[in-house]
Amino acid sequence: MDYRKLGQTDLYLSEIGMGTNQIGGHNLYDDVDEVENIAAVQQAVEVGINFFDTADVYGLGRSEELLGLALGGYKDDVIIATKGGNVFAPDGRRWGVDNSPAYLRKALEESLRRLNREYIDLYYIHRWDGKTPIAEAFGTLLRFKEEGKIRAAGVSNFGLEQLRQAMSAGQVDALQNRYNLFDRYVEGDLLEYCRANGVGFVPYGPLAFGILGGRYERDLQLTPNDWRRGVPLFSPEHFPRVMDIVEQLQEFATVRNVPLAHLAMRWVLRDPAVTSSITGARRPAQVSENARAVGWDLAPEELTAIDRLTRRLNFFSV
């Protein structure tokens, strides 16, 4: 495994990270197997993955709990990122967003309890609530850092102007936004700003939520509880065209003699602002396969060819 420095911090993240919305994510997927989930997390450590990304909303806290169980014996060897600011209704469902200092503190304390840790390595505001001044909200995370409750502070799902407002309070260590071959809206000003200001960029969805894993057929049917039913890539309107492009990318990967998923991960990692490719997995075998996507880079002519296939795609609204 290879590792990259996160922004201006002293954290070195594995190039392939593990996204864990499938780990205990009973509110996001059907057929979640927690025993298999724990085995997958522990397998990740065995193959050199040290970076695990979760959020309090994944499984309504269950993902954090399972990570705490699975990584209890590896506290000094792993880097855990989680996100807060999600508000939960009395029945446990996600209800809204709150970036107020008091609520962010409450959310952090609850995440620390579920993860069974004294501090969190990287803590994000999951998304802006649209009302709390961003500098005030991010300033709260900087206070957590001063208190030793977190080691690094980040923001997620922020646009350029929102990121600038956060930076007015102090150094943003990490930005986590969507980024993959089908969704390139962060290119240009946002990634350029990260490079210029020492903000580590940590993309989620590098495999386009499974589509670039190379295993889906055109007749794919998502289960009723699968959150991806609301993702434009999977809609009846877009999915046939998406699969046309997947087939072309698969041909490219075959010539390159690499799995399509590895090509997709190396593509996001081509940018120097990118620190780690957060790749989801729920089974140990998937984790081992993901971890092998290291040790090589796409050549300039390969990037140009891939660019011709995907640059003008717009399946998401920004």
C-alpha positions as CSV (number, residue, x, y, z in Angstrom):
1,M,0.0,0.0,0.0
2,D,1.1,3.6,-0.7
3,Y,0.3,6.5,1.5
4,R,-0.3,10.3,1.0
5,K,-0.1,13.2,3.3
6,L,-3.4,14.9,4.1
7,G,-3.1,18.6,3.3
8,Q,-1.0,20.3,5.9
9,T,-1.6,17.8,8.6
10,D,0.7,15.0,9.9
11,L,-1.7,12.3,8.8
12,Y,-0.7,9.9,6.1
13,L,-3.7,8.1,4.5
14,S,-3.6,5.0,2.5
15,E,-4.2,5.8,-1.2
16,I,-7.1,3.4,-1.1
17,G,-9.4,4.2,1.8
18,M,-12.4,2.2,2.9
19,G,-15.8,3.9,2.7
20,T,-18.2,2.4,5.3
21,N,-21.8,3.4,4.4
22,Q,-22.3,-0.3,3.6
23,I,-20.9,-1.3,7.1
24,G,-23.9,-1.4,9.3
25,G,-25.8,0.8,6.8
26,H,-29.2,-0.7,7.5
27,N,-30.9,2.5,6.5
28,L,-29.1,2.6,3.1
29,Y,-28.9,-1.0,1.9
30,D,-30.8,-4.3,2.3
31,D,-29.1,-7.6,3.4
32,V,-26.5,-6.0,5.6
33,D,-24.4,-8.7,7.3
34,E,-22.7,-7.3,10.3
35,V,-20.4,-10.3,11.0
36,E,-19.2,-10.0,7.4
37,N,-18.9,-6.2,7.8
38,I,-16.5,-6.6,10.8
39,A,-14.4,-9.1,8.9
40,A,-14.2,-6.7,6.0
41,V,-12.9,-3.9,8.1
42,Q,-10.3,-6.1,9.8
43,Q,-9.2,-7.4,6.4
44,A,-8.6,-3.9,5.3
45,V,-6.1,-3.4,8.1
46,E,-4.4,-6.6,7.1
47,V,-3.9,-5.5,3.5
48,G,-2.5,-2.1,4.5
49,I,-5.6,0.2,4.4
50,N,-5.3,2.6,7.3
51,F,-8.1,5.1,6.4
52,F,-11.7,4.5,7.2
53,D,-14.5,6.9,6.4
54,T,-17.8,6.9,8.1
55,A,-20.6,9.3,9.3
56,D,-23.1,9.4,12.1
57,V,-25.9,9.0,9.5
58,Y,-24.6,5.6,8.2
59,G,-26.9,3.1,9.8
60,L,-28.0,5.9,12.1
61,G,-24.8,5.4,14.2
62,R,-24.4,1.7,13.6
63,S,-21.5,2.1,11.2
64,E,-19.6,4.0,13.8
65,E,-20.4,1.3,16.4
66,L,-19.2,-1.5,14.1
67,L,-16.0,0.4,13.3
68,G,-15.4,0.9,17.0
69,L,-15.8,-2.9,17.5
70,A,-13.7,-3.9,14.5
71,L,-10.9,-1.5,15.1
72,G,-10.7,-1.7,18.9
73,G,-7.3,-3.5,18.7
74,Y,-5.9,-1.1,16.1
75,K,-6.4,2.3,17.7
76,D,-2.9,3.5,17.1
77,D,-2.6,2.1,13.6
78,V,-5.6,3.5,11.8
79,I,-7.1,6.8,10.8
80,I,-10.9,7.2,11.2
81,A,-12.9,10.0,9.7
82,T,-16.5,10.7,10.5
83,K,-19.0,13.4,9.8
84,G,-21.5,15.3,12.0
85,G,-24.2,17.8,11.8
86,N,-27.1,15.4,10.9
87,V,-30.2,15.8,13.1
88,F,-32.1,12.7,14.0
89,A,-35.8,12.4,14.8
90,P,-37.0,10.7,18.0
91,D,-37.6,7.5,16.1
92,G,-33.9,7.6,14.9
93,R,-34.5,8.6,11.3
94,R,-32.4,11.4,9.8
95,W,-34.5,14.6,10.0
96,G,-32.3,17.5,9.0
97,V,-29.0,19.3,9.4
98,D,-27.7,21.5,12.2
99,N,-24.3,23.2,12.2
100,S,-24.7,25.2,15.3
101,P,-21.8,25.0,17.7
102,A,-23.9,23.3,20.5
103,Y,-25.2,20.7,18.1
104,L,-21.8,19.9,16.5
105,R,-20.4,19.4,20.0
106,K,-23.2,17.0,20.8
107,A,-22.8,15.1,17.6
108,L,-19.0,14.8,18.1
109,E,-19.4,13.5,21.6
110,E,-21.9,10.9,20.4
111,S,-19.5,9.8,17.6
112,L,-16.7,9.5,20.1
113,R,-18.9,7.2,22.3
114,R,-19.9,5.0,19.4
115,L,-16.4,4.7,18.0
116,N,-15.0,4.1,21.5
117,R,-12.2,6.6,21.0
118,E,-10.8,9.5,22.9
119,Y,-10.3,11.5,19.8
120,I,-11.3,11.4,16.1
121,D,-8.6,11.7,13.5
122,L,-10.6,13.6,10.9
123,Y,-13.9,15.2,11.6
124,Y,-16.1,16.8,8.9
125,I,-19.1,19.0,8.8
126,H,-21.2,16.7,6.7
127,R,-23.0,19.5,4.8
128,W,-23.9,23.1,5.4
129,D,-27.3,23.7,7.1
130,G,-27.9,26.9,5.1
131,K,-28.3,29.1,8.2
132,T,-25.3,28.8,10.6
133,P,-22.5,31.2,9.4
134,I,-19.9,28.8,7.9
135,A,-17.0,30.5,9.7
136,E,-18.8,30.0,13.0
137,A,-19.5,26.4,12.3
138,F,-16.0,25.6,11.1
139,G,-14.6,27.6,14.0
140,T,-16.3,25.1,16.3
141,L,-14.3,22.3,14.7
142,L,-11.1,24.3,15.2
143,R,-11.9,24.5,18.9
144,F,-12.4,20.7,19.0
145,K,-8.9,20.5,17.5
146,E,-7.5,22.8,20.2
147,E,-9.2,20.6,22.8
148,G,-7.6,17.5,21.4
149,K,-10.9,15.9,20.5
150,I,-10.0,15.8,16.8
151,R,-6.7,15.8,15.0
152,A,-7.9,17.3,11.7
153,A,-10.9,19.4,10.6
154,G,-12.8,19.2,7.3
155,V,-15.9,20.0,5.4
156,S,-18.0,17.8,3.1
157,N,-20.3,18.6,0.2
158,F,-19.1,22.3,0.1
159,G,-18.8,24.4,-3.0
160,L,-16.0,26.9,-3.6
161,E,-17.5,29.9,-1.9
162,Q,-18.5,27.8,1.1
163,L,-15.0,26.4,1.3
164,R,-13.6,29.9,1.2
165,Q,-15.9,31.0,4.1
166,A,-14.7,28.0,6.1
167,M,-11.0,29.0,5.4
168,S,-11.7,32.4,6.8
169,A,-12.0,30.8,10.2
170,G,-8.8,28.8,9.8
171,Q,-7.1,26.1,7.9
172,V,-9.4,23.5,6.4
173,D,-7.5,20.2,6.4
174,A,-9.8,18.2,4.1
175,L,-12.6,18.6,1.7
176,Q,-14.8,15.6,0.8
177,N,-17.0,15.8,-2.2
178,R,-18.3,13.5,-5.0
179,Y,-15.8,12.8,-7.7
180,N,-15.6,10.1,-10.4
181,L,-15.5,9.7,-14.1
182,F,-19.2,10.4,-14.5
183,D,-19.2,13.4,-12.1
184,R,-16.4,15.9,-12.6
185,Y,-17.9,19.1,-11.3
186,V,-15.1,19.6,-8.7
187,E,-12.5,20.0,-11.5
188,G,-11.3,23.5,-12.2
189,D,-11.7,26.1,-9.5
190,L,-12.4,23.8,-6.6
191,L,-9.5,21.4,-7.0
192,E,-7.3,24.3,-7.9
193,Y,-8.2,26.0,-4.7
194,C,-7.4,22.9,-2.7
195,R,-4.0,22.6,-4.4
196,A,-3.2,26.3,-3.8
197,N,-4.3,26.3,-0.1
198,G,-3.1,23.0,1.2
199,V,-6.5,21.4,1.5
200,G,-6.5,17.7,1.1
201,F,-9.2,16.5,-1.3
202,V,-10.8,13.2,-0.4
203,P,-13.3,12.1,-3.0
204,Y,-16.2,9.9,-2.3
205,G,-18.0,7.7,-4.9
206,P,-14.9,7.1,-7.1
207,L,-16.5,3.9,-8.5
208,A,-19.8,5.9,-9.2
209,F,-21.4,4.0,-6.3
210,G,-20.6,0.6,-7.8
211,I,-21.2,1.3,-11.5
212,L,-17.4,1.5,-12.2
213,G,-16.8,-1.7,-10.3
214,G,-17.4,-3.5,-13.6
215,R,-19.9,-6.0,-12.2
216,Y,-23.3,-4.6,-13.1
217,E,-25.4,-5.6,-16.0
218,R,-27.9,-3.6,-17.9
219,D,-30.8,-5.3,-16.2
220,L,-29.6,-4.3,-12.7
221,Q,-32.5,-3.9,-10.2
222,L,-31.7,-2.1,-7.0
223,T,-33.6,-3.4,-3.9
224,P,-36.3,-1.2,-2.4
225,N,-34.1,0.1,0.5
226,D,-31.1,0.9,-1.6
227,W,-30.3,4.6,-1.3
228,R,-28.9,4.6,-4.9
229,R,-32.4,4.5,-6.3
230,G,-32.3,8.3,-5.9
231,V,-28.9,8.7,-7.7
232,P,-29.3,10.0,-11.3
233,L,-26.8,7.5,-12.7
234,F,-29.2,4.6,-11.8
235,S,-32.3,6.3,-13.2
236,P,-34.1,4.6,-16.2
237,E,-33.4,7.9,-18.1
238,H,-29.6,7.7,-17.7
239,F,-28.6,4.1,-16.9
240,P,-28.5,2.8,-20.5
241,R,-26.2,5.6,-21.6
242,V,-24.1,5.1,-18.5
243,M,-23.7,1.4,-19.3
244,D,-22.7,2.3,-22.9
245,I,-19.8,4.3,-21.5
246,V,-18.9,1.6,-18.9
247,E,-18.5,-0.9,-21.8
248,Q,-16.1,1.4,-23.5
249,L,-14.1,2.0,-20.4
250,Q,-14.1,-1.8,-19.7
251,E,-12.5,-2.3,-23.1
252,F,-9.9,0.3,-22.2
253,A,-9.2,-1.4,-18.9
254,T,-8.9,-4.8,-20.6
255,V,-6.3,-3.5,-23.0
256,R,-4.5,-2.0,-20.0
257,N,-4.8,-5.4,-18.3
258,V,-6.3,-4.0,-15.1
259,P,-9.8,-4.2,-13.5
260,L,-12.2,-1.4,-14.4
261,A,-12.5,-0.5,-10.7
262,H,-8.7,-0.1,-10.4
263,L,-8.7,2.2,-13.5
264,A,-11.4,4.3,-11.9
265,M,-9.5,4.6,-8.6
266,R,-6.2,5.5,-10.3
267,W,-8.0,8.1,-12.4
268,V,-9.2,10.1,-9.3
269,L,-5.8,9.6,-7.7
270,R,-4.1,11.2,-10.7
271,D,-4.6,14.7,-9.2
272,P,-2.0,15.8,-6.6
273,A,-4.8,17.3,-4.5
274,V,-6.4,13.9,-4.0
275,T,-5.2,12.2,-0.8
276,S,-7.2,8.9,-0.8
277,S,-9.8,7.2,-2.9
278,I,-12.7,6.2,-0.6
279,T,-13.9,3.0,-2.0
280,G,-16.8,1.1,-0.5
281,A,-16.8,-2.6,0.4
282,R,-18.8,-4.9,2.5
283,R,-17.0,-8.2,2.1
284,P,-13.3,-9.2,2.8
285,A,-12.7,-10.3,-0.8
286,Q,-13.8,-6.9,-2.1
287,V,-11.5,-5.1,0.3
288,S,-8.5,-7.2,-0.8
289,E,-9.3,-6.5,-4.5
290,N,-9.6,-2.8,-3.9
291,A,-6.3,-2.7,-2.0
292,R,-4.4,-4.0,-5.1
293,A,-5.1,-0.7,-7.0
294,V,-1.7,0.7,-6.1
295,G,1.8,1.0,-7.6
296,W,1.0,2.4,-11.0
297,D,-0.4,5.5,-12.7
298,L,-2.2,6.2,-16.0
299,A,0.0,7.6,-18.7
300,P,-0.8,11.0,-20.2
301,E,-2.1,9.4,-23.5
302,E,-4.3,7.1,-21.5
303,L,-5.8,10.0,-19.5
304,T,-6.4,11.8,-22.8
305,A,-8.3,8.9,-24.2
306,I,-10.4,8.5,-21.0
307,D,-11.0,12.2,-21.0
308,R,-12.6,12.0,-24.5
309,L,-15.2,9.5,-23.2
310,T,-16.2,11.3,-20.1
311,R,-15.4,15.0,-19.9
312,R,-18.7,16.4,-21.1
313,L,-20.9,14.1,-19.1
314,N,-23.4,15.7,-16.8
315,F,-25.6,13.2,-15.0
316,F,-25.7,15.2,-11.7
317,S,-26.9,18.7,-11.0
318,V,-24.1,20.6,-9.2
